[in-house]
Amino acid sequence: MIPSHASVSSLSLAALRAARPVLWTRPDQAAPAAAAPYGMADVRAAHDRFVRFAPLLAQLFPELEAAGGVIESPLLAAPAMQAALGLPDTAGRLWLKADHALPVAGSIKARGGIHEVLEFTENLALAQGLIAPGDDYRQLGTPAARACFAQYQVAVGSTGNLGLSIGVIASALGFRAAVHMSADAKEWKKARLRARGVEVVEHPGDYEKAVAAGRRQVQADPRGYFVDDERSASLFLGYAAAALTLRDQIAQAGLVVDAEHPLFVYLPCGVGGAPGGIAFGLSLLFGAHVHCFFAEPVQSPCFLLRMLAGHGQLPGVPAPPSVYDIGLTNQTEADGLAVPRASDLAYGAVGHLLAGVYTVADDTLYGDLARLHDSEGLRIEPSAAAGFSGPRHLLGSVAGQQWLRARGLLPHLPRATHLAWTTGGLYVPAEAYDRFLSRGQRLAAAHQAQTNAPFLHHPSYRA
Ligand SMILES: *Cc1c(COP(=O)(O)O)cnc(C)c1O
């Protein structure tokens, strides 16, 4: 049995080391008054940059023509998935933010990655006199502009999805593009990049090693630009801009977010940039009424470790901690989340704003991937399923119940919105997806047989 008064840190550490699913909630009632590194003006600027480039993007990508060059995803009600998860209506309503369908990149990386390449392009074009402020950016698609861009290299280190987004947009604009990938990157992602003329450089180690190797190589190139996933403000703000669109979508859907209508957002987390940017933007807009949780694989809980270290709950582990320091492997099928150490930039920006972090076993990701397919007919990749464990953790665990009670949220649950961010999947090849799905369907069936009240008796919380 999990003792209900166990200290949060000892419970989390033992379970964390054993790679069991855990929920950790931030203990401080009030966020420490950290000086915010960015503000609304920065988020707005990122949003406006996407708007300036939209006409050019519509020209470069036929799939964006109908949307006028806007790269966005819908906010979807998910009543059938809610039923499949066994989440009762008395606990709120399940929605999802469908970034798995984001065009061009096929994942949430379309936000940060494309924003950073657009910012680099804009600065270069202004400096070279290719455009002046206020111009029509379609001029950047002319042969003269492309000849200029061809002299520059854009590079990135990635487990896959960031590389896809940077490689595809950089090569479409006319840059030389190189993606440094770790050994766990999927073959189809490499193939998709090579088909677009992107150079794929493979590194034997993990994500951190690929980033370090890419950074070194580009530093030696005076016309090289390196997109630094661990340190980039431009990536972070590109993600944050999503909050502005989401606010409009929430209003259009007739959803209310206030003290009586809490918004819970469940964000799959790798290095922390994408979920961090989004949590940052949402907290600017919704303040204390939005509660953001990060979701990580049980073998790669890097952001959770960073939070524990920041709260003095990780004794004996050198800071900044990596998942290897506590004996975990960083091995997961959720390749978008396979990161051993969190981004300092993301931690500094949102560590004090997050409601909590939870971890998910790979089998649970596959089960939820299949549930989403069978209930709503949506196709996502394993990483993107991590959000669906959020309500399960929050409502089905002692830690979750304690947190809801301590924050005074229990009475408001019937009017709550639970938003799972589905972060990738559009370009997963059919053969790969079919394997994910059949594995998930087997697991979902086995789990259903174990219990028909998955929320209150989830296996993770049994003795
Ligand atoms: C990259 C990625 C994330 C998390 O983004 P980070 O910035 O690494 O935290 C989540 N889901 C998918 C599918 C991703 O590719």
The ligand as an SDF file (V2000), in Angstrom:
LIG
                    3D

 15 15  0  0  0  0  0  0  0  0999 V2000
    9.8600   17.0420  -28.9470 C   0  0  0  0  0  0  0  0  0  0  0  0
    8.5980   16.4300  -28.6160 C   0  0  0  0  0  0  0  0  0  0  0  0
    7.9840   16.6520  -27.3900 C   0  0  0  0  0  0  0  0  0  0  0  0
    8.5830   17.4640  -26.2490 C   0  0  0  0  0  0  0  0  0  0  0  0
    9.2780   18.6270  -26.6020 O   0  0  0  0  0  0  0  0  0  0  0  0
   10.5810   19.0870  -25.7830 P   0  0  0  0  0  0  0  0  0  0  0  0
   10.8380   20.4660  -26.2300 O   0  0  0  0  0  0  0  0  0  0  0  0
   11.6980   18.1550  -26.1510 O   0  0  0  0  0  0  0  0  0  0  0  0
   10.2540   18.9630  -24.3590 O   0  0  0  0  0  0  0  0  0  0  0  0
    6.7630   16.0360  -27.1690 C   0  0  0  0  0  0  0  0  0  0  0  0
    6.1920   15.2430  -28.1000 N   0  0  0  0  0  0  0  0  0  0  0  0
    6.7570   15.0190  -29.2930 C   0  0  0  0  0  0  0  0  0  0  0  0
    6.0600   14.1410  -30.2800 C   0  0  0  0  0  0  0  0  0  0  0  0
    7.9810   15.6010  -29.5940 C   0  0  0  0  0  0  0  0  0  0  0  0
    8.5340   15.3600  -30.7750 O   0  0  0  0  0  0  0  0  0  0  0  0
  1  2  1  0
  2  3  1  0
  2 14  2  0
  3  4  1  0
  3 10  2  0
  4  5  1  0
  5  6  1  0
  6  7  2  0
  6  8  1  0
  6  9  1  0
 10 11  1  0
 11 12  2  0
 12 13  1  0
 12 14  1  0
 14 15  1  0
M  END
$$$$
